[in-house]
């Protein structure tokens, strides 16, 4: 739902004659060499992301500077070595990700901000869709998917749901 909504907003913004780009926070997951290999990787906590780099990049984009966005590959669950790509500041930057709401406080006051919380009334359908994606596209095992689902439910309430009350939409 987040990516679909981001694409729809991009189209609307472009229709108004503005430039727009989506910064997908999935690319900021920590590389394997910065994660404790003895523990299963939990993608559903903010600490799974390179938070300092996200904040640094958002501040640089806000200042009109191009950043070198990392690239994350979910099949090996690692960042692509030398996979940085230029991400340029645009009229509108959509920050898309499960923890996007965590970073808005780091932006300057003069930046216009709109915080959107996406909630599906069909939570079970969301998990089914994620399971299918992780099996087919990301080549994850059934055991991995079961463990991730357990993590997701707890993390949803701890980290994500609180943003529902502080969002503009």
C-alpha positions as CSV (number, residue, x, y, z in Angstrom):
1,X,0.0,0.0,0.0
2,X,2.8,2.5,0.8
3,X,4.5,2.2,-2.6
4,X,1.2,2.3,-4.5
5,X,0.1,5.4,-2.6
6,X,3.5,7.0,-3.3
7,X,3.2,6.4,-7.0
8,X,-0.3,7.9,-7.0
9,X,0.9,11.0,-5.1
10,X,3.9,11.3,-7.6
11,X,1.5,11.3,-10.5
12,X,-0.7,14.0,-8.9
13,X,2.3,16.2,-8.1
14,X,3.7,15.8,-11.6
15,X,0.3,16.7,-12.9
16,X,0.6,20.1,-11.1
17,X,3.9,20.8,-12.9
18,X,6.2,20.1,-10.0
19,X,9.2,17.7,-9.9
20,X,8.9,14.8,-7.5
21,X,11.0,11.8,-6.3
22,X,10.3,9.1,-3.8
23,X,13.0,8.2,-1.3
24,X,12.3,4.6,-0.3
25,X,13.7,3.9,3.1
26,X,14.0,0.2,2.4
27,X,17.3,1.0,0.8
28,X,18.6,2.2,4.2
29,X,18.5,-1.2,5.9
30,X,21.8,-1.9,7.5
31,X,24.3,-4.0,5.6
32,X,25.1,-7.4,7.0
33,X,28.5,-6.4,8.2
34,X,26.8,-4.0,10.7
35,X,24.2,-6.5,12.0
36,X,24.8,-9.2,14.7
37,X,24.9,-12.4,12.6
38,X,24.0,-14.5,15.6
39,X,20.5,-13.0,15.8
40,X,17.7,-13.2,13.2
41,X,17.4,-10.0,11.2
42,X,14.3,-8.0,12.2
43,X,13.2,-5.6,9.5
44,X,10.4,-4.3,11.6
45,X,12.3,-2.2,14.1
46,X,13.7,1.3,13.5
47,X,17.2,0.0,14.5
48,X,17.2,-2.2,11.4
49,X,17.7,1.0,9.4
50,X,20.8,3.2,9.1
51,X,19.0,6.0,11.0
52,X,22.0,8.4,11.1
53,X,22.4,8.1,7.3
54,X,18.7,8.7,6.8
55,X,18.7,11.8,8.9
56,X,21.9,13.1,7.2
57,X,20.4,12.5,3.8
58,X,17.1,14.2,4.6
59,X,18.9,17.3,5.9
60,X,21.1,17.4,2.8
61,X,18.1,17.1,0.5
62,X,16.3,19.8,2.5
63,X,19.4,22.0,1.9
64,X,19.1,21.3,-1.8
65,X,22.0,18.9,-2.0
66,X,22.2,15.6,-4.0
67,X,22.8,12.5,-1.8
68,X,24.2,9.1,-2.7
69,X,21.4,6.8,-1.7
70,X,22.4,3.2,-0.9
71,X,20.8,0.3,-2.6
72,X,19.4,-2.7,-0.6
73,X,18.8,-6.1,-2.2
74,X,16.3,-8.2,-0.3
75,X,17.3,-11.5,-1.8
76,X,20.6,-11.7,0.0
77,X,19.3,-9.3,2.7
78,X,22.2,-7.0,2.2
79,X,23.2,-3.6,0.7
80,X,24.7,-3.7,-2.7
81,X,28.4,-3.0,-2.6
82,X,29.1,0.2,-4.5
83,X,25.4,0.4,-5.2
84,X,25.0,4.1,-4.3
85,X,22.9,6.1,-6.7
86,X,22.5,9.8,-6.9
87,X,19.2,11.1,-5.5
88,X,18.6,14.7,-6.3
89,X,16.4,17.2,-4.4
90,X,13.1,17.9,-6.1
91,X,10.2,20.2,-5.5
92,X,8.5,17.4,-3.6
93,X,10.3,14.5,-1.9
94,X,8.1,11.6,-0.7
95,X,9.8,9.7,2.1
96,X,8.3,6.2,1.9
97,X,8.7,3.5,4.4
98,X,7.2,1.9,7.5
99,X,9.2,4.2,9.8
100,X,9.1,7.4,7.7
101,X,7.2,9.2,10.5
102,X,10.2,8.8,12.8
103,X,12.3,11.2,10.8
104,X,10.1,14.2,10.2
105,X,11.2,15.8,13.5
106,X,14.7,16.1,12.1
107,X,13.7,18.5,9.3
108,X,13.9,22.2,9.6
109,X,10.8,24.2,10.4
110,X,10.7,26.0,7.0
111,X,10.2,22.7,5.2
112,X,6.5,22.0,4.4
113,X,5.6,18.5,5.7
114,X,2.6,16.3,5.2
115,X,2.5,13.1,7.2
116,X,0.3,10.4,5.8
117,X,-0.5,7.2,7.7
118,X,-1.7,4.3,5.6
119,X,-3.9,1.7,7.3
120,X,-5.6,-1.1,5.6
121,X,-8.9,-2.5,7.0
122,X,-7.7,-5.9,5.7
123,X,-4.7,-6.6,7.9
124,X,-4.8,-10.3,7.1
125,X,-4.7,-9.6,3.4
126,X,-1.6,-7.4,3.9
127,X,0.2,-10.3,5.5
128,X,-0.9,-12.7,2.8
129,X,0.4,-10.3,0.1
130,X,3.7,-9.8,2.0
131,X,4.1,-13.6,2.4
132,X,3.6,-14.1,-1.4
133,X,6.1,-11.3,-2.2
134,X,8.7,-12.6,0.2
135,X,8.4,-16.1,-1.2
136,X,8.4,-15.2,-4.9
137,X,10.4,-12.0,-5.2
138,X,12.7,-12.2,-2.2
139,X,13.2,-16.0,-2.2
140,X,12.7,-16.3,1.6
141,X,12.0,-19.5,3.4
142,X,8.7,-20.4,5.1
143,X,10.5,-20.3,8.4
144,X,11.8,-16.8,7.7
145,X,8.3,-15.6,6.7
146,X,6.7,-17.1,9.9
147,X,9.3,-15.4,12.1
148,X,8.9,-12.1,10.3
149,X,5.1,-12.2,10.7
150,X,5.5,-12.6,14.4
151,X,7.9,-9.6,14.6
152,X,5.7,-7.5,12.4
153,X,2.6,-7.7,14.6
154,X,4.4,-6.6,17.8
155,X,6.4,-3.9,16.0
156,X,3.3,-2.5,14.4
157,X,1.8,-1.6,17.7
158,X,5.1,-0.4,19.3
159,X,6.6,1.7,16.4
160,X,4.1,2.3,13.7
161,X,0.6,2.7,15.1
162,X,1.5,5.7,17.3
163,X,2.0,7.7,14.1
164,X,-1.7,7.2,13.3
165,X,-2.6,10.0,15.8
166,X,0.1,12.4,14.7
167,X,-0.5,12.2,11.0
168,X,-2.1,14.9,8.9
169,X,-4.0,12.3,6.9
